[in-house]
Amino acid sequence: MDRVVLVAALNPEARERARELLEDQAAHEPVTDRQGVFLSDSEVVFFFEGPEAEAAVREILDDPVRSTAVSAWLPLFSGPLHRAYEVLFFERGDV
């Protein structure tokens, strides 16, 4: 199971526009088995999980047509969109 997490700092006052983008994108078909977006006042975190999640995310970022979903976010970022690497993950019942 692959997990990909992408993080970006938001420009001040970008949170409301981020919420609007999320509402628009909620109607789109997920690209992985599980995905989510976490939003704070200053950051956005994109989470993707599933078999070949890394390949699915790369395919979107590398495809000029599909990457338009990301391009709407770029003006909201105060820094680069970057990957956060998993260093620890727990599930109940893991030993």
C-alpha positions in Angstrom: 0.0 0.0 0.0 1.5 3.3 -1.1 0.9 6.6 0.8 1.7 10.0 -0.6 1.4 13.2 1.3 1.9 16.6 -0.3 2.2 19.8 1.8 2.2 23.5 1.0 2.1 26.6 3.0 -0.8 28.9 2.2 -0.7 32.6 1.5 -2.5 34.7 4.1 -6.2 34.9 3.4 -6.1 31.9 1.0 -8.1 29.5 3.2 -11.5 30.6 1.8 -10.4 30.1 -1.8 -8.9 26.7 -0.8 -12.3 25.7 0.5 -14.0 26.8 -2.7 -11.5 24.6 -4.7 -12.2 21.7 -2.5 -15.9 22.0 -3.0 -15.3 22.0 -6.8 -12.9 19.1 -6.7 -15.1 16.9 -4.4 -17.2 15.9 -7.4 -14.2 14.5 -9.2 -13.4 10.7 -9.2 -10.6 9.9 -6.7 -7.3 8.9 -8.3 -6.5 6.5 -5.4 -8.4 4.1 -3.1 -8.3 6.7 -0.3 -7.5 10.3 -0.4 -8.1 13.4 1.6 -7.2 17.0 2.0 -6.4 18.6 5.4 -6.7 22.4 5.7 -5.4 24.7 8.4 -5.2 28.5 8.4 -1.7 28.3 7.1 -1.2 25.0 5.3 -2.9 22.4 3.1 -2.0 18.7 3.1 -3.0 16.3 0.3 -3.2 12.6 1.3 -3.3 9.7 -1.2 -3.3 6.0 -0.4 -3.7 2.9 -2.4 -1.8 0.5 -4.6 0.4 2.5 -7.0 -0.6 5.8 -5.3 2.8 7.3 -6.0 2.4 6.5 -9.7 -1.1 7.9 -9.8 0.0 11.2 -8.2 3.0 11.5 -10.5 0.8 10.8 -13.5 -1.4 13.8 -12.5 1.5 16.1 -11.9 3.2 15.1 -15.2 0.2 15.3 -17.4 -0.5 18.8 -18.8 -4.2 18.2 -19.0 -4.7 16.5 -15.6 -2.3 18.8 -13.8 -4.8 21.7 -14.3 -6.4 20.4 -11.1 -3.2 21.4 -9.3 -2.6 24.7 -11.2 -5.7 26.3 -9.6 -3.9 25.8 -6.2 -0.6 27.3 -7.2 -1.5 31.0 -6.6 -2.6 30.0 -3.0 0.8 28.6 -2.0 3.4 30.8 -0.3 6.0 28.2 -1.0 6.5 25.0 -3.0 4.2 22.1 -2.9 6.4 19.4 -1.5 6.2 15.8 -0.4 6.3 14.8 3.3 7.8 11.3 3.7 6.3 8.7 6.0 8.6 7.9 8.9 6.1 6.2 11.2 2.6 4.8 10.8 0.5 2.9 13.3 -2.6 0.8 12.9 -4.5 -0.7 15.9 -3.4 -4.3 16.4 0.0 -3.8 14.9 2.8 -5.3 16.9 
